[in-house]
Amino acid sequence: MSAGSSRTRQAASAAGGVRRMRWTRDMNANAMRAYYREKGEETAGIAYRARMHCYFAELEPSIPVTEQNLADRVRYIMRSKIFDDAELERLRREAIPSSNELATAGDEAPQTTDQLPRVEAAMDLPVVGDSDDDEMVSHELEQMRSILEEAILETRSMPLENRPRLPRIPLSKRNRAVVRALNPMLVTYLEASRDLCETDSVLFGAAVAACRIIGAKLPMAGRATKQSSAIPAWRKRIEDRIAKARALIGRLISFRSGNNRPRGCAHR
């Protein structure tokens, strides 16, 4: 399963160094196998993500995907219905061994049972993130993902002239952590982007989401239209210069035609 996707990735790299990775059907299937195998009966927490990432690396050793990207990819697969319910159930059965298989494996290798508690304990350790990320917990990431999705949907349906003017955001520790948390969430949106306009909407929506999460003030949508209706200062300067040039040209034409006293000089 991983050999086909590895060849696909190598061919893509040789063809011109494609930066954005395209997920094949086999890669998506292996992502779901890793998810079902390591998620198990867990209903809360993200401790399984480290195990899922390790198992996916065994299935697809040539794919340099991060733990967060893999979790986002699994969520995208389930939302976009890449596999129907029957295929997902088949992948789940393939990933989770039956009780008979577990019993057989236990009979064949009894000497490894004393090592299982230590391995499981190591796998259940919480995922240690970057200290600069202020230790964002799972529910905060879900809130950020919801704000991002809402901002992208708003941007797609908003005319360009109505987009708010983005403020300058200071490079504080908290703001950098927010940007680092949002970056991997953009992967699924950028992979599904069909043209440059849609990519622009995704990136602008991400900037709006970052401002909302940080708490930066954004102008109302209608305010941008009012500002655009005013005449810019540079345009007014050019129009004034054109008016002066036309007046001078008129005097020169009048002087050339024999009128040595143009109207502008009649009362001097």
ZAPATI-546914 format. One record per residue: residue number from 1; x, y, z of N, C-alpha, C, O in turn; residue in one letter. Coordinates in steps of 0.2 Angstrom, whole numbers, plus 5000, padded with zeros to 4 digits. Atoms other than C-alpha are relative to their C-alpha. Last residue first. Example, Ala and Ser with C-alpha at 12.3 -4.5 7.8 and 13.67 -1.06 7.14 Angstrom:
# residues 2
> 2	4996	4994	4999	5068	4995	5036	4996	5005	5003	4999	5011	5004	S
> 1	5004	4994	5000	5062	4978	5039	5004	5006	5000	5009	5005	5003	A
# end
This chain:
# residues 268
> 268	4994	4999	4997	4986	5468	4921	5002	5007	5000	5007	5009	5003	R
> 267	5001	4995	4995	4967	5468	4916	5007	5001	5004	5006	5004	5010	H
> 266	5004	4994	5003	4969	5459	4899	5000	5006	5006	5000	5012	5004	A
> 265	4996	4994	4999	4983	5447	4905	4997	5007	4998	5000	5012	4998	C
> 264	4997	5000	4994	4972	5432	4908	5005	5006	5002	5006	5007	5007	G
> 263	5004	4997	4995	4962	5436	4894	5003	5000	5007	5001	5004	5011	R
> 262	5005	5005	4998	4976	5434	4882	4996	5003	5006	4998	5008	5009	P
> 261	5003	4998	4994	4985	5450	4876	4995	4995	5002	4989	4996	5001	R
> 260	4994	4999	4995	4997	5446	4862	4997	5001	5007	5001	5002	5012	N
> 259	5003	4997	4994	4982	5438	4852	5006	5001	5005	5007	4996	5009	N
> 258	4999	4992	5001	4992	5434	4836	4997	5004	5006	4997	5010	5006	G
> 257	5005	4998	5005	4987	5415	4834	5000	5008	4999	4996	5010	4995	S
> 256	4998	5002	5007	5003	5410	4843	4995	5003	4995	4997	5004	4989	R
> 255	4995	4996	5002	4998	5420	4859	5003	4998	4993	5004	5003	4989	F
> 254	5003	4993	5001	4981	5412	4860	5006	5004	4998	5005	5008	4993	S
> 253	5004	5000	5006	4989	5394	4858	4997	5007	4998	4998	5009	4992	I
> 252	4995	5001	5006	5002	5398	4871	4996	5000	4994	4999	5003	4989	L
> 251	4997	4994	5001	4988	5404	4883	5005	5000	4994	5005	5005	4990	R
> 250	5004	4995	5003	4978	5389	4880	5003	5007	4999	5001	5010	4994	G
> 249	5000	5001	5008	4993	5378	4883	4995	5004	4997	4996	5006	4991	I
> 248	4994	4998	5003	4996	5386	4900	4999	4999	4993	5001	5003	4989	L
> 247	5001	4992	5000	4977	5384	4905	5007	5003	4997	5006	5007	4993	A
> 246	5005	4998	5005	4978	5365	4900	5000	5008	5000	4999	5011	4994	R
> 245	4997	5001	5007	4994	5363	4910	4996	5002	4995	4998	5005	4990	A
> 244	4996	4994	5001	4986	5371	4926	5004	4999	4993	5005	5004	4989	K
> 243	5004	4994	5001	4971	5359	4924	5005	5006	4999	5004	5010	4995	A
> 242	5002	5000	5007	4983	5344	4922	4996	5006	4998	4996	5009	4993	I
> 241	4994	4999	5005	4993	5348	4937	4997	5000	4993	4999	5004	4989	R
> 240	4998	4993	4999	4977	5350	4948	5006	5002	4995	5005	5007	4992	D
> 239	5005	4996	5004	4971	5333	4941	5001	5007	5001	5000	5011	4996	E
> 238	5000	5001	5007	4987	5325	4946	4995	5004	4996	4997	5007	4991	I
> 237	4994	4996	5002	4987	5332	4964	5001	5000	4992	5003	5004	4989	R
> 236	5001	4993	5000	4969	5326	4966	5006	5004	4998	5005	5009	4994	K
> 235	5004	4999	5005	4974	5308	4961	4998	5008	4999	4998	5011	4994	R
> 234	4996	5000	5006	4988	5308	4973	4996	5001	4994	4999	5005	4989	W
> 233	4996	4993	5001	4976	5314	4987	5005	5000	4994	5006	5005	4991	A
> 232	4993	5000	4997	4964	5300	4984	5004	5006	4999	5003	5010	4994	P
> 231	4995	4999	5005	4946	5305	4980	5007	4999	5003	5008	5003	5008	I
> 230	4996	4994	5000	4934	5297	4992	5005	5000	4995	5008	4995	4993	A
> 229	5004	4995	5004	4923	5282	4987	5003	5007	5000	5002	5011	4995	S
> 228	4998	5001	5007	4936	5269	4993	4997	5006	4996	4999	5007	4990	S
> 227	4993	4997	5001	4934	5276	5011	5002	4999	4992	5006	5004	4990	Q
> 226	5001	4993	5000	4915	5273	5010	5007	5003	4999	5008	5008	4996	K
> 225	5004	4998	5006	4917	5255	5003	5000	5008	5001	5001	5011	4996	T
> 224	4995	5000	5005	4930	5251	5017	4997	5003	4994	5001	5006	4990	A
> 223	4996	4994	5000	4918	5257	5030	5005	5000	4995	5007	5005	4993	R
> 222	5003	4994	5004	4904	5245	5024	5005	5006	5000	5005	5010	4996	G
> 221	4999	5001	5008	4914	5229	5030	4998	5006	4996	5001	5007	4991	A
> 220	5006	5003	5003	4916	5236	5048	5001	4999	4992	5005	5003	4989	M
> 219	5005	4995	5002	4934	5240	5053	4994	4996	4997	4995	4990	4995	P
> 218	5001	5000	5007	4944	5226	5062	4994	5005	4998	4989	5005	5002	L
> 217	5006	4996	5002	4950	5228	5080	5000	5000	4992	5005	5002	4989	K
> 216	4999	4994	5004	4963	5215	5085	4994	5003	4998	4989	4999	4995	A
> 215	5004	4995	4997	4957	5202	5098	5002	5007	4997	5000	5012	5000	G
> 214	4995	4996	4996	4971	5189	5095	4996	5005	5003	4998	5008	5009	I
> 213	4998	5004	4995	4957	5176	5089	5005	5004	5005	5004	5004	5011	I
> 212	5006	5001	4995	4948	5189	5079	5003	4996	5006	5001	4998	5011	R
> 211	5002	4994	4996	4964	5195	5071	4995	4999	5005	4995	5002	5010	C
> 210	4995	4999	4995	4970	5177	5067	4999	5007	5004	5000	5007	5010	A
> 209	5001	5005	4994	4953	5173	5059	5006	5002	5005	5004	5002	5011	A
> 208	5006	4997	4996	4954	5189	5048	4999	4995	5006	4998	4998	5012	V
> 207	4997	4994	4997	4972	5183	5042	4994	5003	5004	4996	5006	5010	A
> 206	4996	5002	4994	4965	5165	5039	5003	5007	5004	5004	5007	5010	A
> 205	5004	5002	4994	4951	5173	5029	5004	4997	5006	5002	4998	5012	G
> 204	5003	4994	4997	4963	5182	5018	4996	4998	5006	4996	5002	5011	F
> 203	4995	4997	4997	4973	5166	5015	4998	5007	5004	4999	5008	5009	L
> 202	4998	5004	4994	4958	5156	5011	5005	5004	5004	5004	5004	5010	V
> 201	5006	4999	4995	4950	5170	5000	5002	4996	5006	5001	4998	5012	S
> 200	5000	4994	4997	4967	5171	4990	4995	5001	5006	4996	5004	5011	D
> 199	4994	5000	4996	4967	5153	4987	5001	5006	5004	5003	5007	5010	T
> 198	5002	5003	4994	4950	5154	4980	5005	4999	5005	5004	5000	5012	E
> 197	5005	4996	4996	4955	5167	4969	4998	4997	5006	4997	5000	5011	C
> 196	4997	4995	4996	4970	5158	4963	4996	5004	5004	4997	5006	5010	L
> 195	4997	4994	5004	4960	5143	4958	5004	5005	5004	5003	5004	5010	D
> 194	5000	5001	5008	4954	5126	4963	5003	5005	4996	5005	5004	4990	R
> 193	5000	4994	5004	4958	5126	4982	5000	4998	4992	5005	4995	4990	S
> 192	5006	5000	5004	4955	5109	4990	4999	5006	4996	4994	5007	4992	A
> 191	5000	5006	5004	4973	5107	4995	4994	5000	4996	4994	4997	4990	E
> 190	4996	4998	5006	4973	5125	5001	5001	4994	4996	5001	4995	4989	L
> 189	5004	4995	5004	4958	5122	5013	5004	5001	4993	5002	5002	4988	Y
> 188	5006	5003	5004	4965	5105	5019	4997	5005	4996	4995	5003	4990	T
> 187	4998	5005	5005	4982	5113	5023	4994	4997	4996	4995	4997	4990	V
> 186	5001	4997	5007	4976	5129	5031	5001	4994	4995	4999	4995	4989	L
> 185	5007	5001	5001	4974	5120	5049	4999	5003	4992	4993	5001	4990	M
> 184	5002	5007	5002	4993	5118	5049	4993	4999	4998	4991	4994	4995	P
> 183	4997	5002	5006	4996	5137	5049	4998	4993	4998	4996	4992	4992	N
> 182	5004	5000	5006	4983	5141	5062	5003	4997	4994	5000	4995	4989	L
> 181	5005	5005	4999	4993	5135	5077	4995	5000	4994	4992	4995	4992	A
> 180	4997	5006	5000	5009	5144	5072	4994	4994	5000	4995	4989	4997	R
> 179	4999	5001	5007	4999	5160	5069	5003	4993	4999	5001	4990	4994	V
> 178	5007	5000	5004	4991	5159	5086	5002	4998	4993	4998	4994	4990	V
> 177	5003	5007	4998	5008	5155	5095	4994	4999	4996	4992	4993	4993	A
> 176	4996	5005	5004	5016	5170	5086	4997	4993	5001	4997	4989	4996	R
> 175	5002	4999	5007	5002	5181	5093	5004	4995	4995	5001	4992	4991	N
> 174	5007	5002	5001	5005	5175	5110	4998	5000	4993	4995	4995	4991	R
> 173	4999	5007	4999	5024	5178	5110	4993	4996	4999	4993	4991	4995	K
> 172	5000	5002	4993	5021	5195	5103	5001	4993	5000	5000	4989	4995	S
> 171	4997	5007	5000	5025	5200	5085	5001	4999	5008	5007	4998	5010	L
> 170	4994	5001	4997	5013	5215	5085	5003	4993	5001	4999	4989	5002	P
> 169	5000	5004	4994	4999	5214	5073	5007	5000	5003	5011	4998	4999	I
> 168	4994	5003	4998	4996	5228	5060	5000	4996	5007	4998	4999	5011	R
> 167	4996	4996	4996	4978	5230	5055	5007	4997	5001	5008	4991	4999	P
> 166	4997	5004	4995	4969	5222	5041	5005	5004	5004	5009	5008	5001	L
> 165	4993	4998	5000	4958	5234	5031	5003	4996	5006	5001	4997	5012	R
> 164	4997	4995	4995	4941	5226	5030	5007	5001	4999	5011	4996	4996	P
> 163	4996	5004	4996	4935	5217	5013	5003	5006	5005	5004	5011	5003	R
> 162	5003	5000	4994	4920	5226	5005	5005	4997	5006	5003	4997	5011	N
> 161	5001	4993	4998	4929	5231	4989	4998	5000	5007	4998	5006	5011	E
> 160	4993	4997	4998	4934	5213	4986	5000	5007	5003	5004	5008	5008	L
> 159	4997	4997	5006	4916	5207	4987	5007	5003	5002	5008	5004	5008	P
> 158	4999	4993	4999	4912	5195	5002	5003	5003	4993	5009	5001	4991	M
> 157	5006	4997	5002	4905	5177	4999	5001	5008	5000	4995	5011	4999	S
> 156	5002	5002	5006	4922	5169	5000	4994	5003	4997	4994	5004	4991	R
> 155	4996	4997	5005	4928	5180	5014	4998	4998	4993	4998	5002	4989	T
> 154	5002	4993	5001	4913	5175	5025	5004	5003	4995	5001	5007	4991	E
> 153	5007	5000	5004	4916	5156	5022	4998	5008	4999	4995	5009	4994	L
> 152	4999	5001	5007	4935	5159	5026	4993	5000	4997	4993	5002	4991	I
> 151	4997	4994	5004	4931	5168	5042	5001	4999	4993	5000	5003	4989	A
> 150	5005	4994	5001	4919	5155	5048	5002	5005	4996	4999	5008	4992	E
> 149	5005	5002	5005	4931	5141	5045	4995	5005	4999	4993	5006	4993	E
> 148	4997	5000	5007	4945	5150	5054	4995	4998	4995	4994	5001	4990	L
> 147	4999	4993	5002	4934	5154	5069	5003	5000	4993	5001	5004	4989	I
> 146	5007	4998	5002	4929	5135	5070	5000	5007	4998	4997	5009	4993	S
> 145	5002	5003	5007	4947	5130	5069	4993	5002	4998	4992	5003	4992	R
> 144	4996	4996	5005	4952	5142	5083	4998	4997	4993	4997	5001	4988	M
> 143	5003	4993	5001	4938	5135	5094	5003	5004	4994	5000	5007	4991	Q
> 142	5006	5001	5003	4944	5117	5091	4997	5007	4999	4993	5008	4994	E
> 141	4998	5002	5007	4962	5122	5095	4993	4999	4996	4993	5002	4990	L
> 140	4998	4993	5003	4956	5130	5111	5001	4999	4993	5000	5003	4989	E
> 139	5006	4996	5001	4947	5114	5115	5001	5007	4997	4997	5009	4994	H
> 138	5004	5003	5005	4962	5103	5113	4994	5005	4998	4993	5006	4992	S
> 137	5003	5007	4999	4974	5113	5124	4995	4999	4994	4994	5003	4990	V
> 136	5007	5000	5002	4986	5127	5119	4997	4993	5001	4999	4988	4998	M
> 135	5003	5006	4998	5002	5125	5129	4992	5000	4998	4988	4999	5003	E
> 134	5004	4999	4994	5008	5143	5128	4995	4994	5001	4990	4995	5004	D
> 133	5007	5001	5002	5014	5139	5110	4995	5001	5006	4989	5000	5005	D
> 132	5002	4994	5003	5031	5145	5114	4993	5001	4998	4990	5006	4998	D
> 131	5001	4996	4994	5034	5130	5125	4997	5007	4998	4994	5010	5001	S
> 130	4995	4995	4999	5032	5119	5109	4998	5005	5006	4993	5007	5007	D
> 129	5000	4995	5006	5021	5104	5111	5006	5005	5002	5009	5005	5007	G
> 128	4996	4994	4998	5023	5089	5122	5001	5004	4995	5004	5003	4990	V
> 127	4996	4997	5005	5009	5076	5118	5003	5006	5002	5000	5011	5005	V
> 126	5003	4994	5003	5003	5068	5134	5005	5003	4994	5011	5002	4995	P
> 125	4997	4994	4998	5011	5051	5138	4997	5006	4996	4996	5005	4990	L
> 124	5005	4996	4998	5000	5037	5133	5002	5006	5003	4998	5010	5006	D
> 123	5004	4997	5005	5013	5029	5122	4994	5005	5002	4992	5009	4999	M
> 122	4996	4995	5004	5026	5028	5135	4995	5003	4995	4995	5009	4994	A
> 121	5000	4994	4996	5013	5019	5147	5004	5006	4996	5002	5011	4997	A
> 120	5007	4997	5000	5008	5007	5133	5001	5007	5004	4998	5012	5003	E
> 119	5002	4997	5007	5026	5003	5130	4994	5004	5000	4994	5009	4998	V
> 118	4996	4994	5001	5030	5000	5149	4999	5003	4993	4999	5010	4993	R
> 117	5001	4994	4996	5015	4990	5151	5004	5006	4999	5002	5011	4999	P
> 116	5006	4996	5002	5018	4979	5136	4999	5006	5004	4997	5011	5002	L
> 115	4998	4993	5002	5036	4974	5141	4994	5004	4998	4995	5010	4997	Q
> 114	4998	4996	4994	5031	4959	5152	5002	5007	4998	5003	5012	5002	D
> 113	5006	4998	4996	5020	4952	5138	5003	5005	5006	4999	5009	5008	T
> 112	5000	4992	5001	5035	4951	5126	4994	5003	5005	4993	5009	5005	T
> 111	4995	4997	4997	5039	4933	5131	5000	5007	5000	5004	5011	5003	Q
> 110	5001	4999	4993	5022	4926	5127	5006	5004	5003	5004	5007	5009	P
> 109	4994	4996	4997	5025	4928	5108	4998	5002	5008	4997	5008	5009	A
> 108	4994	5001	5004	5015	4915	5099	5006	5004	5003	5011	5002	5003	E
> 107	4997	5007	4999	5001	4913	5112	5007	4999	4996	5011	4996	4999	D
> 106	4998	5001	4993	4998	4932	5113	5003	4993	5001	5008	4992	5005	G
> 105	4994	4996	5000	4997	4934	5094	5003	4999	5007	5009	4999	5008	A
> 104	4995	5004	5003	4984	4920	5094	5007	5003	5000	5012	5000	5001	T
> 103	4998	5006	4996	4974	4928	5107	5006	4996	4997	5010	4994	5000	A
> 102	4996	4998	4994	4975	4945	5098	5002	4994	5004	5008	4994	5007	L
> 101	4993	4999	5002	4970	4937	5082	5004	5002	5006	5010	5001	5006	E
> 100	4997	5006	5002	4955	4929	5090	5007	5001	4998	5012	4998	5000	N
> 99	4998	5003	4994	4950	4946	5098	5004	4993	4999	5008	4991	5003	S
> 98	5005	5003	4997	4950	4954	5081	5002	4997	5007	5008	4996	5008	S
> 97	5000	5007	5000	4963	4966	5075	4994	4997	5005	4993	5000	5010	P
> 96	5001	5003	4993	4958	4984	5073	5000	4993	5000	4995	4990	4997	I
> 95	4995	4997	4995	4965	4991	5057	5000	4997	5007	5005	4997	5010	A
> 94	4993	5001	5002	4957	4980	5044	5005	5002	5006	5010	4999	5007	E
> 93	4999	5007	4999	4940	4981	5053	5007	4998	4999	5010	4994	5002	R
> 92	5000	5001	4993	4941	5000	5053	5002	4993	5002	5005	4991	5007	R
> 91	4994	4998	4997	4946	5000	5035	5001	5000	5007	5006	4998	5010	L
> 90	4995	5004	5003	4931	4990	5030	5007	5002	5003	5011	4997	5005	R
> 89	5000	5006	4995	4920	5001	5041	5005	4994	4998	5007	4991	5002	E
> 88	4997	4998	4993	4927	5016	5032	4999	4994	5005	5004	4993	5009	L
> 87	4993	5000	5000	4923	5008	5015	5004	5001	5007	5009	4998	5008	E
> 86	4998	5007	5000	4905	5003	5020	5008	5000	4999	5011	4996	5002	A
> 85	5000	5003	4993	4902	5021	5026	5003	4993	5000	5006	4991	5004	D
> 84	5007	5001	4997	4908	5029	5010	5000	4996	5006	5006	4994	5009	D
> 83	5002	5007	4999	4926	5035	5008	4993	5000	5002	4991	5003	5007	F
> 82	4996	5004	5005	4931	5052	5002	4998	4993	4999	4998	4990	4994	I
> 81	5003	5007	5002	4916	5058	5012	5004	4997	4994	5001	4995	4989	K
> 80	5001	5000	5008	4922	5076	5013	4997	4994	4997	4996	4994	4991	S
> 79	5005	4995	5002	4920	5077	5032	4998	5000	4993	4992	5001	4991	R
> 78	5007	5002	4998	4928	5060	5036	4995	5005	4998	4989	5004	4998	M
> 77	5002	5006	5003	4943	5063	5025	4993	4999	5002	4989	4997	4998	I
> 76	5002	4998	5007	4945	5081	5031	4997	4994	4996	4992	4995	4993	Y
> 75	5006	4997	5000	4946	5075	5049	4997	5002	4994	4991	5002	4992	R
> 74	5005	5004	4998	4959	5063	5045	4993	5003	5001	4988	5000	4998	V
> 73	5001	5004	5006	4969	5076	5036	4994	4995	5001	4990	4994	4997	R
> 72	5004	4996	5004	4968	5088	5051	4998	4996	4993	4992	4997	4991	D
> 71	5006	4999	4997	4975	5074	5062	4995	5004	4996	4989	5002	4995	A
> 70	5003	5007	5000	4989	5070	5050	4993	5000	5003	4988	4998	5000	L
> 69	5002	5000	5007	4993	5089	5048	4996	4993	4999	4991	4993	4996	N
> 68	5006	4996	5001	4994	5090	5067	4997	5000	4993	4991	4999	4992	Q
> 67	5005	5003	4996	5006	5075	5069	4993	5004	4999	4988	5001	4998	E
> 66	5000	4998	4993	5017	5082	5055	4994	4997	5003	4989	4994	5000	T
> 65	5006	4997	4997	5018	5074	5038	5001	5001	5007	5003	4996	5011	V
> 64	4998	4996	4994	5035	5070	5029	4994	5004	5003	4994	5010	5002	P
> 63	5005	4994	5000	5028	5056	5018	5002	5004	5006	5001	5001	5012	I
> 62	4997	4995	5005	5042	5043	5013	4996	5006	5001	4998	5011	4997	S
> 61	4993	4997	4997	5039	5031	5028	5002	5006	4996	5006	5010	4998	P
> 60	4998	4996	5006	5020	5028	5023	5007	5004	5002	5007	5010	5004	E
> 59	5004	5002	5006	5014	5013	5033	5002	5004	4994	5003	5002	4989	L
> 58	4998	5006	5002	5027	5015	5047	4997	4998	4993	5000	4994	4989	E
> 57	4993	5000	5002	5025	5033	5048	5003	4994	4998	5007	4993	4993	A
> 56	5001	4997	5007	5006	5031	5049	5007	5000	4997	5008	4999	4991	F
> 55	5002	5006	5004	5010	5020	5065	4999	5002	4992	5001	4998	4988	Y
> 54	4995	5005	5000	5020	5034	5073	4998	4994	4995	5002	4992	4991	C
> 53	4995	4997	5004	5007	5048	5069	5006	4994	4999	5009	4994	4993	H
> 52	5003	5000	5007	4993	5037	5076	5006	5003	4995	5006	5000	4990	M
> 51	5000	5007	5002	5003	5034	5092	4998	5000	4992	5001	4996	4989	R
> 50	4993	5002	5000	5006	5053	5094	5001	4993	4997	5005	4991	4993	A
> 49	4997	4997	5006	4988	5057	5090	5007	4998	4999	5010	4997	4993	R
> 48	5000	5005	5005	4981	5045	5103	5004	5002	4994	5006	4998	4989	Y
> 47	4994	5004	4999	4985	5057	5117	5001	4995	4994	5007	4993	4993	A
> 46	4996	5001	5007	4973	5069	5109	5006	4996	5001	5010	4996	4997	I
> 45	4993	4999	4999	4959	5069	5123	5003	4999	4993	5000	4997	4988	G
> 44	4998	4994	4998	4941	5062	5123	5008	5000	5000	5011	4995	5001	A
> 43	5005	4995	5002	4932	5048	5116	5002	5007	5002	4998	5011	4999	T
> 42	4999	4994	4997	4945	5034	5116	4995	5005	4998	4993	5005	4992	E
> 41	5006	4998	4997	4938	5017	5111	5001	5007	5003	4996	5009	5007	E
> 40	5003	5005	4996	4952	5014	5098	4993	5002	5003	4989	5005	4999	G
> 39	5006	4997	4996	4960	5029	5092	4997	4996	5005	4995	4997	5010	K
> 38	4998	4997	4994	4976	5020	5088	4995	5004	5004	4996	5005	5010	E
> 37	4996	5005	4996	4970	5007	5075	5002	5003	5007	5002	5000	5012	R
> 36	5004	5005	4997	4956	5018	5068	5004	4995	5005	5001	4993	5010	Y
> 35	5005	4997	4996	4967	5033	5065	4996	4995	5004	4995	4995	5010	Y
> 34	4997	4998	4994	4981	5023	5058	4996	5003	5005	4997	5002	5011	A
> 33	4998	5006	4996	4969	5014	5046	5004	5002	5007	5003	4999	5012	R
> 32	5006	5002	4996	4961	5031	5042	5002	4993	5003	5000	4992	5009	M
> 31	5002	4995	4994	4978	5038	5037	4994	4998	5004	4995	4998	5010	A
> 30	4996	5001	4995	4982	5022	5027	5000	5005	5006	5001	5003	5012	N
> 29	5002	5006	4997	4966	5024	5017	5005	4998	5006	5003	4996	5011	A
> 28	5006	4999	4996	4970	5042	5013	4998	4994	5004	4996	4994	5010	N
> 27	4997	4996	4995	4988	5037	5007	4994	5002	5005	4995	5002	5011	M
> 26	4997	5004	4996	4980	5024	4996	5003	5003	5007	5003	5001	5012	D
> 25	5005	5004	4996	4968	5036	4989	5003	4995	5005	5001	4994	5010	R
> 24	5003	5005	5005	4982	5048	4984	4995	4996	5005	4994	4997	5011	T
> 23	5001	5006	4997	4986	5064	4994	4996	4995	4995	4991	4997	4992	W
> 22	5006	5002	5002	4994	5078	4984	4998	4993	5003	5002	4988	5002	R
> 21	5001	5008	5001	5008	5086	4993	4993	4999	4998	4988	5001	5001	M
> 20	5006	5002	4996	5010	5105	4990	4999	4992	4998	4998	4990	4993	R
> 19	5000	4998	4993	5028	5109	4985	4994	4997	5004	4995	4994	5009	R
> 18	5007	4998	4998	5029	5100	4968	5000	5001	5008	5002	4997	5012	V
> 17	4999	4998	4993	5048	5098	4964	4993	5003	5003	4993	5009	5005	G
> 16	4999	4993	5000	5047	5098	4945	5000	5002	5007	4999	5008	5008	G
> 15	5003	4996	5006	5044	5081	4938	5001	5007	5001	5000	5011	4996	A
> 14	4995	5000	5006	5057	5072	4949	4997	5004	4995	5001	5007	4991	A
> 13	4994	4996	4998	5047	5077	4965	5005	5000	4994	5008	5006	4993	S
> 12	5002	4993	5000	5031	5071	4957	5006	5004	5002	5006	5010	4999	A
> 11	5001	4998	5007	5038	5054	4952	4999	5008	5000	5001	5011	4996	A
> 10	4994	4999	5003	5045	5052	4970	4999	5002	4993	5004	5006	4991	Q
> 9	4997	4994	4997	5028	5056	4978	5007	5001	4996	5008	5006	4995	R
> 8	5004	4994	5002	5019	5043	4966	5004	5007	5002	5004	5011	4999	T
> 7	4998	4999	5007	5032	5030	4969	4997	5006	4997	5000	5010	4994	R
> 6	4993	4998	5000	5030	5032	4988	5002	5001	4993	5005	5006	4992	S
> 5	5000	4993	4998	5011	5031	4986	5007	5003	5000	5008	5009	4998	S
> 4	5003	4996	5005	5012	5015	4977	5000	5007	5001	5002	5011	4997	G
> 3	4995	5000	5006	5025	5007	4989	4997	5004	4994	5001	5008	4991	A
> 2	4996	4994	5000	5014	5012	5004	5005	5001	4994	5007	5006	4993	S
> 1	5004	4994	5000	5000	5000	5000	5004	5006	5000	5003	5011	4997	M
# end
